[in-house]
Amino acid sequence: QFVIPVYQRNYTWTFNKELKQFLDDLEMLIYNKENNHFLGILIYLITPVSAYGSSEFSVIDGQQRLTTTFLTLYAIRDTLIELGEVEKSIKLESITLQNSLESGQRRFKLKPLVDDEKVYQKIVQKDLNSISDKKSNVFRNYNSIREKIDLWLKEGYSVEDLLLALDRFYIVTVPISDNDDPQKIFESINSTGAKLTASDLIRNYILMDLPSDRQDYLYNNYWKKIEKFISNDPKKLESFFRFFLSSKFYNLTNKSSIYREFKIWMENYIDQGEFEIEDVFSHLLHYARLNHRIFSEPLNKDT
C-alpha cells in the first residue's frame, strides 16, 4: 500500500496547470502508440507491516503524480461501468487498485492524505453524490479526467487505448529504508522545488519516523488543533514557532534558523529524557493555546 504521510502537503494539482500537463502527456501517448513518456521520480520508505509479505510504502516524493494516476484509473473504472463493461471494471479494480488479500483500509493500494481522504474514499466507493466538498482538488480533477476521457472516446479511442497509454508512462522508483535517513532525503529533495517553510519542515521532522497510524493520531489530535489555534497558513505557523523558540532560548531566532533551532531544542529535551514525541506535541499545543489567548481572544474591559 502506498501511503501519503500526514507530514506531506495536500493534493495541490489543478486542472489549468499540472493536471493539464499530465493529460496532455497522456494524450500524446494515446495518439502515438510507439512513444513512452517519463513521468518522474517516486521515492518511498518501505515499512513491513506483517509477517506475510505486506508492506507499506510511505511516499516521500511523487505523491501528486501518484494520486493523479490513481484518480485516472478510478475515472477509467467508472467509465467502464457507465459503458456497461462491469466485468472489465471489476477486473481493473481487483488487479490494479486493490490488494485483494487484504481487508479494511489496507485493501486499497493508495491511502491519501488525511485532508483528502474523505473525498477520495467517496470516489473509491462510487458515492460521488454524497461528496460535500465540491471545491476539493481531488474531486475537481477526477471530474476533469472523466470529461477528458469522454472526449477521447468520442474521437474513437477505446478504454483499452487509454490503459495501454498509461502503461507507457515510466518512472524511476527509489525505495529506501530507515537506515537511509528519510528526513535528510526529504530536505534535499524539497530544497530544489517549491521552498518549504520552517513549519512544514518541523511538522515533517517530528512525524516522519513514526508508523503511519501513529502519524495520523498525532496529526489529528495535536497538529490540527495547533492549526486551529494559530492558522493553517505556513507563514503564520512559522511566526508561532519563532516566538516559541524565543521562549526557550531567550533570544529571537532568525527566520532562516527556525527549523535548525527547533531541531536543537527537540533533540536536547528528548535526549535528556524529559519528553516523548507526544509530549512534544502536547507542549506545542499548550503554547498554541497561550498564543491564541494573547493575540486572538477579545480583551476583558474589566482588566
Stockholm file with secondary structure:
# STOCKHOLM 1.0

chainA/1-303         QFVIPVYQRNYTWTFNKELKQFLDDLEMLIYNKENNHFLGILIYLITPVSAYGSSEFSVIDGQQRLTTTFLTLYAIRDTLIELGEVEKSIKLESITLQNSLESGQRRFKLKPLVDDEKVYQKIVQKDLNSISDKKSNVFRNYNSIREKIDLWLKEGYSVEDLLLALDRFYIVTVPISDNDDPQKIFESINSTGAKLTASDLIRNYILMDLPSDRQDYLYNNYWKKIEKFISNDPKKLESFFRFFLSSKFYNLTNKSSIYREFKIWMENYIDQGEFEIEDVFSHLLHYARLNHRIFSEPLNKDT
#=GR chainA/1-303 SS CEECCTTSCCCCCCIIIIIHHHHHHHHHHHHCTTCCEEEEEEEEEEEECSTTSCEEEEEEECHHHHHHHHHHHHHHHHHHHHTTCHHHHHHHIIIIIBCTTCCGGGGBSEECCHHHHHHHHHHHTTCGGGCCCTTCHHHHHHHHHHHHHHHHHHTTCCHHHHHHHHTTEEEEEEEECGGGCHHHHHHHHHTSSSCCCHHHHHHHHHHTTSCHHHHHHHIIIIIHHHHHHSCSCHHHHHHHHHHHHHHHHSSCCCGGGHHHHHHHHHHHHHHTTSCCHHHHHHHHHHHHHHHHHHHTSCCCTTC
#=GC SS_cons         CEECCTTSCCCCCCIIIIIHHHHHHHHHHHHCTTCCEEEEEEEEEEEECSTTSCEEEEEEECHHHHHHHHHHHHHHHHHHHHTTCHHHHHHHIIIIIBCTTCCGGGGBSEECCHHHHHHHHHHHTTCGGGCCCTTCHHHHHHHHHHHHHHHHHHTTCCHHHHHHHHTTEEEEEEEECGGGCHHHHHHHHHTSSSCCCHHHHHHHHHHTTSCHHHHHHHIIIIIHHHHHHSCSCHHHHHHHHHHHHHHHHSSCCCGGGHHHHHHHHHHHHHHTTSCCHHHHHHHHHHHHHHHHHHHTSCCCTTC
//
